[in-house]
Amino acid sequence: MPLVNITANQRTYAIACDPGEEEHLLKLAAHVDAKLRELLQSAGQAGEARLLLMAALLIADDYFECLAELEKRGKVMEGLSSARDQADARIADTEQRAAGMLESAAGRIEEVADRLSAA
C-alpha cells in the first residue's frame, strides 16, 4: 500500500492509500490545506486540532450545500423530463391527427377523381 506525504497547516503526514490513488489523495490534501490557510487568515492560529475541526466543518458545509444543489437540480430535471414526456405525447397525438386528416383528404381527392373520370 503506497504512502503519500501530505502537508496540512505546515505539517507533513504520511498517509496510506490504495495503489493509483496517490494523485487523488494529494488533491484532497491540497483542498484541506487551502481551507486551513483560509481559517488561519481569518481566525489566526487556534490550535491544530481546532483548526482541523473547523476546516472539516467548512468542507462538510460545502458538501451539504452541493448535495442540496444536486437535489434541487434533480427536481428540475424531473420537471423537464415530465415536460418532455408531455410534449412527446402531444407530438404523437398531433401526428396521429395529421395522418388521419391526410388519409381523409386523400379519400376525398380519390372520390373527386373518380367522379371526374366518370363524367
N, C-alpha and C positions, 0 to 999 in steps of 0.2 A: 504494500500500500504506500503510494508516494506521500512524502511530506512536503508541504509548501510553507515557506516562511512568509507570513503576512505581517503587516505593520498597522497598528491601531494606536492612536494617541502617542506616537513616537516610541512605541514598544513593539518588539518583534516577537511573534508567536509561531511555533512550528505546529501546523495543523495537518492531520492526515486526511486524505481524500481518496476516492476511487480513481483508478488509472484513467487518464483522459479528462479528468475534471479539474485539473490544475488551473487552467486559464479562467474557468468559471469561478472558482474559489477566489482567485486573485481579483476578479471584477467585483465580487460580493464584498470582499475585504476593503477594496478601494471605496465602495459606496459607504460602508460603515465608517471608515476613516474620514470621509468627507463630512458625514453627519457629525462626527466627533469634533472636527475642526470648526463647523458652524456653531456648535454648542460652546466651544472654547471662546470663540469671538463674542458670543452674546452673554454667556453666563460666567466665563472665566473658569479657572481650574477648580473644580468642585469635588475632587477625589475621583480616582479612576472608576471605582465601582458605580458611583452615582452617574458619572458621565456616560459610561457604557449603558446603564439602565435608561437614561434619558434618550440616548441615541436609539436604543431598541424601541422605546415608546414612540419616538418620531417615525421610525421605519414602520412600526406596526400601524400607526395612524395613516401613513401613506398607503399601506397595503389595504386597510379597510376602506379608505376613500376610493381606491382603484376597484375594489370589489363592488362598492355601491354604484360606481360609474358603469361597471360592466353589467350589473343588474338592470340599471336604467336603460342602457343601450340594448340589452336583451329584450326588454319590454317594447322598445321602439321597433326592434327587428321583428318581434312577433306581430306588432301592429302593421308593419309594412308587408309582412308575409300574408297576413289576413287580407289586407287591401289588394295585394297581387292576386290572391285566390279569387276574390270577388270580381276583380277586373277580368281575370281569365274566364270566369263563369259568364260574365256579361258578354265577352267577346264570342264565346262559344254559342250563346243564345242568339246574338246578333248574326253570326254566321249561319246558324240554322234558319233563322227567319229570312235572311237574304237568299239562301239556297231555295227555300220554299217559294219566295217571290219570283225568283228566276225560273223555277220549274213552272209556276203558274203562267208567267209571261210567255215562256216557250210554248206552253199548251195553247194559249190564246193565239199566238202567232201561227201555230200549226193549223188551228181552226180557220183563221182568216185565209191562210194559204190554200187550204182545202176548198173553201168557198169560192175563192178567186179562180182556182183551177177548174171548178165545176161550172162556173158561169160562162 
